Each structure stands twice: as structure tokens, then as C-alpha cells.
Amino acid sequence: MKKFLLMTMAIVAMNVAAQEIGTKPFTVRYIDEDKLYQQYVVAQQYVELQNKLKNDFQKAQQKKSKEIETFYNQVQNKYKKNLYKTQKAFEADQKKLEQMQEKAQKDMEAMQKSMEVQLNNEQMKLANEIDLFLADYAVKNDYDAILRKEAAMFINPKWDVTDEVAEGLNARYNAANAPATVVDPAVTGEPKVEEKGAADITKEVPKIEDAPSE
């Protein structure tokens, strides 16, 4: 609350100073970050990746749990039916069960850490792309500041530029990821290479009956 009041006072002071020296008022716009993430294609891809990694983790966890449970039941059945010939054989299976549990725990911890690193990297890339775009957008539109709606108690909805920012971000993404254009040789004036059809190719291969006999 204190930070917001200080920010508001600073903006008011800048506007007053600007009016006193005859320059333009301090212009501020804002974005709704939640709405921006819903509209920006890269943010949507991040959410999809997040859901995929979460599902992969759950599936891997269920698979390992099933394997451990299956082996545990096998040990229990063998023990109840007196199928262990020696105490050493029983202890060996018990040790194997413990090793399976330890390995499963380590594997899941490593997988979770890998997921967190991947998501953190993608989130940083996403945030960086948005910040870079907003910097260019603010300069082109002569805005002095672009705030996040979530950081303020109230901002007049007429200063919301979320839709325009999302549109610009998507346009930049589409331009960067557009497929390469195939140039027609007829347009460039280069001689067109004639392709042989299936019928032309078969003419070059001798028929079985025409092949020389040994």
C-alpha cells in the first residue's frame, strides 16, 4: 500500500511539474497480465507445456508405484505360500524392494527438478519477450510508463492496452515463425528444371524380358 501511494504521488508530481514547464503530461497505460497470458500464443504454449510436464510426472509416478506394488505383492505371496527355500532368498527380495523404492524416489526428485528448471527457463524467456515488446511499444506510442493492473489498487479501464499489446506480440511471433517462402524460378528468371515423371523413369529401366541372358 505504501509503495502504491508513493508511486501515485510521484506520478502526480511529474504531471504538475510537466504542466509548470509547459511539456506534455506524464502518460501512463496498463496491462492486465492474466488477460494477456490468455491471449498471447507463447503464453498459451507455456501453459500447455506446464500441463504436459505435470501429466508426464503423474504418469511416471503412477508407473513406478505400480511396479513397486506388483513386486511387493509377489514377495508377499511367495512368503505366504512358503515358496522361499532359504531366508537369504527372502532377504534378497526385501532388499530389492527397498532399492526399487529408493530409486523411484530419486528418479522422481530428479524429474521434478528437471521440470522446474525447464519451466523457469521458459517463464523467464516469456517474461523477457513481453518486457522487450513493452519497451518498444511504450517508445513508439510516447508512453512514459506501462503498469501491471495487479500492482495498482485502481486504474481507469480506458487506459487498458492489453488487447493491443497481445495483438502486437502475436503479430511479432507469427512474423518470426512464418514458413520460408518458396521462390518460383519463373519469377526470378532462372531456368526451370524439368522433373521426370514416373513414366519417364520406368523407360530407363530395362524390362525383365529384354535383360541379357547369361
Secondary structure as UniProt FT lines:
FT   HELIX           2..20
FT   TURN            21..22
FT   STRAND          28..31
FT   HELIX           33..39
FT   HELIX           41..80
FT   TURN            81..82
FT   HELIX           87..140
FT   TURN            141..142
FT   STRAND          145..148
FT   HELIX           149..151
FT   HELIX           157..159
FT   HELIX           162..176
FT   HELIX           185..188
FT   HELIX           198..204
FT   HELIX           208..210
//
